[in-house]
Amino acid sequence: MIDIDPSTSLAEVAARARAWIEENLPSGWPVDRARLEADWYVLLGDSGLATPTWPREHGGLGVAADAAALIADELARHDAGRPMTDFPGVALGGPTIIAWGTDEQKERFLRPLATARERWCQLFSEPGAGSDLASLSTRAVQQEDGSWRISGQKVWSSFAHISDFGLLMARTNQDVPKHRGITYFLLDMRLPGVDARPLKQLNGAAEFNEVFLDDVVVPDSARLGPVDEGWRVGITTLMAERSGLSGRPGVGPALTDALARRAREVGAWDDAAQRDRLVEAHVAEKVLQMTTIRAFVELGTREPGAEGSIRKIAHSDLEERVARLGAEIDPFGLVAGTADAAEATHEFLSAKILSIAGGTSEIQRNIIGERVLGLPRETDPHVDKPFRERPRG
Ligand SMILES: Cc1cc2nc3c(=O)[nH]c(=O)nc-3n(C[C@H](O)[C@H](O)[C@H](O)COP(=O)(O)OP(=O)(O)OC[C@H]3O[C@@H](n4cnc5c(N)ncnc54)[C@H](O)[C@@H]3O)c2cc1C
């Protein structure tokens, strides 16, 4: 394990992380990444750098969010961090299991997560439950032997087709209001009855899935947290998700730097109006980075709250703005077929992702309105009704 702990100064955290990465990153990285990455992720996981905020007894470094942000920045600088396919497991699953898991669950799942031996997906959204997640209707019914029988449909489940486990919320009690009858499970995706079908997206990728659960039987040991209290467990996951999607913490090479470079190459930089827009986007990105650093420093070890919503909106807006600007400064590039252009096209077609994933911008605005500005809460006339008596649709 690397020599970083909660007493290490921030300057030392960055310096030690950088030195460790440079000393240990295999030669041939990143060109030969496909061949090297499995071993590298084990080394990275064992060093604690892949999961710096996790407690030391679970293979982390026990450091606060500000130090973790510096480590993430060093990994990003060397293009040596874990890929987005590991985000649901490392950023969402790990913290949720640490907060709610039994000793056996922590022992079983955390190290394979930290060392990229197992991949996870998030099985929350359903065709009838996205923003209003607590309306989910996938059902889990307990059998006489204590096991659970689960049936229902999930959707938009990123990387489910290549995952070993899923973070699953299911309804276990229809006789109580919607938030109170949900239980959280750690679902083995290879069990009979689990069927993940990839969905082709606008940007050409097929990362999402619809996941059908047809009489899937899981042992009671797959339950995370108390029966019918899965909403509270889910909140831990959702807060971790929002925080993880709220903006790259560090200051350094950024989206708008790459955009400015392209503008110079294609001549758009010479157009004063376009230059203005690029500079505005650059300032917006720096403000987001600074705000993120400030939020991380102020957070310390506290869980992120509504300020994550502010950063998530700012980050979504920035992604959209950068994608639009990329198309404006180099419209022909989008169809030219060069490597740069392919990336720009992909960015353009992916521009809306962040304003939807992890809670839409409208929902973040509701949260800010209610929890930051103190506006009246959205009313729900059925809030106290048992789930089975709520009108559907
Ligand atoms: C890239 C990506 C990856 C994703 N990965 C996953 C995943 O791995 N696992 C998973 O479970 N889910 C995943 N999702 C799903 C995501 O969480 C949902 O799409 C999101 O929560 C919105 O739900 P919905 O699509 O059902 O839209 P709806 O909730 O049906 O919303 C439709 C529209 O109505 C608006 N709206 C809804 N309610 C309100 C309200 N109360 N006030 C104001 N406006 C409102 C919304 O903002 C939106 O514009 C992913 C989504 C994306 C885009």
The ligand as an SDF file (V2000), in Angstrom:
LIG
                    3D

 53 58  0  0  0  0  0  0  0  0999 V2000
  -25.9610    7.7680  -19.9750 C   0  0  0  0  0  0  0  0  0  0  0  0
  -26.9920    7.2510  -19.0110 C   0  0  0  0  0  0  0  0  0  0  0  0
  -26.6640    6.2040  -18.1950 C   0  0  0  0  0  0  0  0  0  0  0  0
  -27.6070    5.6970  -17.3040 C   0  0  0  0  0  0  0  0  0  0  0  0
  -27.2450    4.6240  -16.5520 N   0  0  0  0  0  0  0  0  0  0  0  0
  -28.1370    4.1110  -15.6940 C   0  0  0  0  0  0  0  0  0  0  0  0
  -27.7870    2.9440  -14.9320 C   0  0  0  0  0  0  0  0  0  0  0  0
  -26.6800    2.3970  -15.0450 O   0  0  0  0  0  0  0  0  0  0  0  0
  -28.6940    2.4380  -14.0610 N   0  0  0  0  0  0  0  0  0  0  0  0
  -29.9280    3.0010  -13.9070 C   0  0  0  0  0  0  0  0  0  0  0  0
  -30.6770    2.5060  -13.0720 O   0  0  0  0  0  0  0  0  0  0  0  0
  -30.3130    4.0900  -14.6400 N   0  0  0  0  0  0  0  0  0  0  0  0
  -29.4470    4.6400  -15.5320 C   0  0  0  0  0  0  0  0  0  0  0  0
  -29.8090    5.7390  -16.2980 N   0  0  0  0  0  0  0  0  0  0  0  0
  -31.1800    6.2380  -16.1990 C   0  0  0  0  0  0  0  0  0  0  0  0
  -31.3240    7.6020  -15.5830 C   0  0  0  0  0  0  0  0  0  0  0  0
  -31.0760    7.5750  -14.2050 O   0  0  0  0  0  0  0  0  0  0  0  0
  -32.7430    8.0830  -15.9220 C   0  0  0  0  0  0  0  0  0  0  0  0
  -32.8070    8.2230  -17.3200 O   0  0  0  0  0  0  0  0  0  0  0  0
  -33.0820    9.4090  -15.2720 C   0  0  0  0  0  0  0  0  0  0  0  0
  -33.1830    9.2730  -13.8730 O   0  0  0  0  0  0  0  0  0  0  0  0
  -34.4140    9.9810  -15.8230 C   0  0  0  0  0  0  0  0  0  0  0  0
  -35.4240    9.0410  -15.7590 O   0  0  0  0  0  0  0  0  0  0  0  0
  -36.3280    8.7240  -17.0510 P   0  0  0  0  0  0  0  0  0  0  0  0
  -35.4070    8.4780  -18.2100 O   0  0  0  0  0  0  0  0  0  0  0  0
  -37.2750    7.6400  -16.6790 O   0  0  0  0  0  0  0  0  0  0  0  0
  -37.0990   10.0730  -17.3710 O   0  0  0  0  0  0  0  0  0  0  0  0
  -38.4500   10.6240  -16.6370 P   0  0  0  0  0  0  0  0  0  0  0  0
  -38.3080   10.4920  -15.1660 O   0  0  0  0  0  0  0  0  0  0  0  0
  -39.5940    9.9250  -17.2960 O   0  0  0  0  0  0  0  0  0  0  0  0
  -38.4010   12.1220  -17.0390 O   0  0  0  0  0  0  0  0  0  0  0  0
  -38.8160   12.6200  -18.3290 C   0  0  0  0  0  0  0  0  0  0  0  0
  -38.6720   14.1370  -18.3190 C   0  0  0  0  0  0  0  0  0  0  0  0
  -39.5560   14.7100  -17.3140 O   0  0  0  0  0  0  0  0  0  0  0  0
  -38.8010   15.5160  -16.4020 C   0  0  0  0  0  0  0  0  0  0  0  0
  -39.3430   15.3440  -15.0460 N   0  0  0  0  0  0  0  0  0  0  0  0
  -39.6870   14.1780  -14.4450 C   0  0  0  0  0  0  0  0  0  0  0  0
  -40.1190   14.3940  -13.1820 N   0  0  0  0  0  0  0  0  0  0  0  0
  -40.0450   15.7350  -12.9820 C   0  0  0  0  0  0  0  0  0  0  0  0
  -40.3340   16.5810  -11.8600 C   0  0  0  0  0  0  0  0  0  0  0  0
  -40.7890   16.0730  -10.7290 N   0  0  0  0  0  0  0  0  0  0  0  0
  -40.1140   17.9100  -11.9930 N   0  0  0  0  0  0  0  0  0  0  0  0
  -39.6300   18.4220  -13.1690 C   0  0  0  0  0  0  0  0  0  0  0  0
  -39.3450   17.6790  -14.2630 N   0  0  0  0  0  0  0  0  0  0  0  0
  -39.5390   16.3520  -14.1680 C   0  0  0  0  0  0  0  0  0  0  0  0
  -37.3790   14.9850  -16.4920 C   0  0  0  0  0  0  0  0  0  0  0  0
  -36.4370   15.9650  -16.1000 O   0  0  0  0  0  0  0  0  0  0  0  0
  -37.2520   14.6130  -17.9560 C   0  0  0  0  0  0  0  0  0  0  0  0
  -36.9370   15.7470  -18.7160 O   0  0  0  0  0  0  0  0  0  0  0  0
  -28.9110    6.2660  -17.2110 C   0  0  0  0  0  0  0  0  0  0  0  0
  -29.2350    7.3420  -18.0410 C   0  0  0  0  0  0  0  0  0  0  0  0
  -28.3070    7.8280  -18.9520 C   0  0  0  0  0  0  0  0  0  0  0  0
  -28.6860    8.9780  -19.8380 C   0  0  0  0  0  0  0  0  0  0  0  0
  1  2  1  0
  2  3  1  0
  2 52  2  0
  3  4  2  0
  4  5  1  0
  4 50  1  0
  5  6  2  0
  6  7  1  0
  6 13  1  0
  7  8  2  0
  7  9  1  0
  9 10  1  0
 10 11  2  0
 10 12  1  0
 12 13  2  0
 13 14  1  0
 14 15  1  0
 14 50  1  0
 15 16  1  0
 16 17  1  0
 16 18  1  0
 18 19  1  0
 18 20  1  0
 20 21  1  0
 20 22  1  0
 22 23  1  0
 23 24  1  0
 24 25  2  0
 24 26  1  0
 24 27  1  0
 27 28  1  0
 28 29  2  0
 28 30  1  0
 28 31  1  0
 31 32  1  0
 32 33  1  0
 33 34  1  0
 33 48  1  0
 34 35  1  0
 35 36  1  0
 35 46  1  0
 36 37  1  0
 36 45  1  0
 37 38  2  0
 38 39  1  0
 39 40  1  0
 39 45  2  0
 40 41  1  0
 40 42  2  0
 42 43  1  0
 43 44  2  0
 44 45  1  0
 46 47  1  0
 46 48  1  0
 48 49  1  0
 50 51  2  0
 51 52  1  0
 52 53  1  0
M  END
$$$$
